[in-house]
């Protein structure tokens, strides 16, 4: 059967999700757990590669396997074999043609900025700290300028294979910035993303919050397709994959 799992993980110790030769990845430890529980090591399809250090609250993946373990109990079986920073939240059967990445029609990311002069001793791995007061109202106005179908070359790191092919048009359906106490949360929902796109988008909104850019500069940055005009690429540790959405026909 084709099994869809939703997992959560702390990305600090991992070189992203996709298996790599140069470092430990989330997919590798998940496949280790599958092999321990099922006796086989199926190919795993993830909804996203995610960069090293990025976290996930609800990452989706699928694989084909046969198991006598009821799917409602599979998360507990896998969690008993996984490291503490990776947890399976749910497992269910999906149609044979379902693919965690290509069947997704939207993904939502959240970037967390701690706007404070003082770090938290408990959660430094989960945000980027900015000491000076941020203008979150301006950041919110700027965020709305990203909504729509645009060429996002300006928000793509140099050297991207996708950018080299010219495949740089994406559709953002929602983008916002709001303050929750000392935390400033930047959220974006889109049909797809370029390399480091959310971290650069967050860096650009940070520049607005620091009055180095204006909200009305955003359309010109996108139209210019010049990476140097956008903001910095913020550290991976502040980024979370929050949600993946699939069409209803992909549900069983």
C-alpha positions in Angstrom: 0.0 0.0 0.0 1.0 3.6 -0.4 1.4 5.1 3.1 1.4 8.9 3.9 3.1 9.9 7.1 3.1 13.3 8.7 6.2 13.9 10.8 7.6 16.7 13.0 11.3 17.3 13.5 13.9 19.6 15.0 16.3 20.2 12.1 19.3 21.4 14.1 21.2 18.1 13.9 20.3 17.3 10.2 21.5 18.3 6.8 17.9 18.8 5.6 15.4 16.0 4.7 16.8 14.5 1.5 19.5 11.8 1.8 23.0 13.2 1.2 26.5 11.8 1.2 28.0 14.5 3.3 25.8 14.4 6.4 23.0 12.9 8.4 19.5 13.7 7.2 15.9 13.2 8.4 15.1 10.8 5.6 18.1 8.6 6.5 17.0 8.2 10.1 13.4 7.7 9.0 14.4 4.9 6.6 16.5 3.3 9.4 13.3 3.2 11.6 11.3 1.8 8.7 13.9 -1.0 8.2 13.9 -1.8 11.9 10.1 -2.0 12.1 9.1 -3.4 8.6 12.2 -5.4 7.7 12.5 -3.5 4.4 13.9 -0.1 3.4 11.4 1.5 1.0 12.1 4.5 -1.1 10.7 7.6 0.6 9.2 10.6 -1.2 9.3 13.8 0.8 7.1 16.9 0.3 10.2 19.1 0.3 14.0 18.8 0.6 14.3 21.5 3.3 17.7 23.1 4.0 20.1 22.0 6.8 18.8 23.3 10.1 15.2 24.0 9.0 12.5 22.6 11.3 9.1 21.0 10.5 5.9 21.0 12.4 4.1 18.9 9.8 6.3 17.5 7.1 4.6 14.9 4.7 6.2 11.9 3.1 5.0 8.7 1.5 6.4 5.2 0.7 5.1 1.9 -0.6 5.2 -1.0 1.8 3.3 -4.0 3.1 2.8 -4.2 6.9 0.7 -6.1 9.3 0.9 -3.3 11.8 -2.4 -1.3 11.8 -1.7 2.2 10.4 -3.0 3.9 13.5 -0.3 2.1 15.5 2.5 2.6 13.0 3.5 6.0 14.4 4.2 4.5 17.8 6.2 1.7 16.3 8.3 4.0 14.3 8.8 6.5 17.1 10.2 3.8 19.3 13.1 3.5 16.7 13.5 7.2 15.9 15.7 9.7 17.6 13.9 12.1 20.0 14.1 15.0 17.6 12.0 13.2 14.9 8.4 12.1 15.6 5.7 10.5 13.4 2.4 12.2 14.1 0.1 10.2 11.7 0.1 7.5 9.1 -2.7 6.7 6.6 -3.2 5.0 3.3 -3.4 7.2 0.2 -4.0 6.3 -3.5 -1.3 4.5 -5.4 -0.4 7.5 -7.6 -0.1 9.9 -4.6 3.3 11.6 -4.3 4.0 13.7 -1.2 5.8 16.4 -3.3 4.0 16.5 -6.6 0.5 16.0 -5.2 0.8 19.0 -2.9 -0.9 22.2 -4.1 0.3 24.5 -1.3 2.9 24.6 1.5 3.0 27.1 4.4 6.3 28.2 6.0 6.8 30.3 9.1 9.9 32.3 9.9 10.4 33.3 13.6 12.2 36.4 14.6 12.8 37.2 18.3 12.7 41.0 18.5 14.5 41.4 21.8 17.9 42.4 23.2 18.0 39.1 25.2 18.1 35.5 24.0 15.9 32.9 25.5 17.9 30.2 27.4 15.3 27.6 26.2 14.6 28.1 22.5 17.6 29.7 20.8 17.5 27.0 18.2 14.1 28.1 16.9 14.4 31.7 16.0 16.7 34.5 14.7 17.2 37.3 17.2 17.0 41.0 16.2 17.6 43.5 19.1 16.3 46.8 17.6 12.5 47.5 17.5 11.0 46.3 14.3 8.2 48.2 12.5 5.9 45.2 12.1 3.1 47.3 10.6 5.4 48.2 7.7 6.5 44.5 7.4 2.9 43.5 7.1 2.2 46.0 4.3 5.3 44.8 2.5 4.4 41.1 2.9 1.1 41.7 1.0 3.2 42.9 -2.0 4.5 39.4 -2.5 1.1 37.9 -2.9 0.3 36.8 -6.5 2.0 35.1 -9.4 5.5 36.6 -9.9 9.0 35.8 -11.2 10.8 35.3 -7.9 14.4 35.3 -9.2 15.2 38.2 -6.8 14.4 35.8 -3.9 16.5 32.9 -5.1 20.1 32.1 -4.1 22.7 32.3 -6.8 23.7 28.9 -8.3 20.2 27.4 -8.1 19.6 24.8 -10.8 16.0 25.8 -11.1 16.9 29.5 -11.6 19.4 28.4 -14.2 16.6 26.7 -16.2 14.5 29.9 -15.9 11.8 28.1 -13.9 11.3 30.9 -11.4 7.6 31.8 -11.5 5.6 30.9 -8.4 2.3 31.9 -6.9 2.1 33.1 -3.3 -1.5 33.0 -2.0 -0.9 34.4 1.4 2.0 36.3 3.1 2.0 38.2 6.4 4.0 39.5 9.3 2.6 39.8 12.8 3.9 40.4 16.3 3.2 38.0 19.2 4.9 39.6 22.2 8.6 39.5 21.5 8.2 37.2 18.5 7.6 38.4 14.9 6.2 35.7 12.8 6.5 35.8 9.0 4.2 33.3 7.2 4.0 32.5 3.6 1.8 30.1 1.6 2.7 29.2 -2.0 2.4 26.5 -4.7 6.1 26.1 -4.7 9.4 27.7 -3.6 12.8 28.5 -5.0 16.1 27.8 -3.2 16.2 29.8 0.0 13.2 31.8 -1.2 11.4 32.0 2.2 14.6 32.9 4.1 15.4 35.7 1.6 11.8 36.9 1.7 12.0 37.1 5.5 15.3 38.9 5.2 13.7 41.4 2.8 10.8 42.0 5.3 13.4 42.4 8.1 15.0 45.2 6.0 11.5 46.9 5.8 11.1 46.5 9.6 14.4 48.2 10.1 13.4 51.0 7.6 16.2 50.1 5.2 13.6 49.3 2.6 10.0 50.6 2.1 6.9 48.4 1.5 6.5 50.0 -2.0 10.0 48.8 -2.9 8.9 45.2 -3.1 7.3 45.3 -6.6 10.4 47.0 -8.0 12.6 44.3 -6.4 10.6 41.5 -7.9 10.4 43.2 -11.3 14.2 43.8 -11.4 14.9 40.1 -10.8 18.2 41.1 -9.1 19.1 39.1 -6.0 21.4 41.9 -4.7 18.4 44.3 -4.3 16.5 41.9 -1.9 17.4 41.4 1.7 19.8 38.9 3.3 19.3 35.1 3.6 18.3 34.7 7.2 19.6 31.7 9.2 17.9 28.4 8.7 17.1 27.9 12.4 14.2 30.3 12.3 12.4 28.5 9.6 9.6 26.0 10.1 7.5 24.1 7.5 4.0 24.5 9.1 1.6 22.8 6.8 1.2 20.9 3.5 -2.1 20.9 1.6 -3.4 18.3 -0.8 -6.5 18.1 -2.9 -9.4 16.1 -1.4 -9.3 13.4 -4.0 -5.9 12.4 -2.7 -7.5 11.4 0.6 -8.8 8.0 1.2 
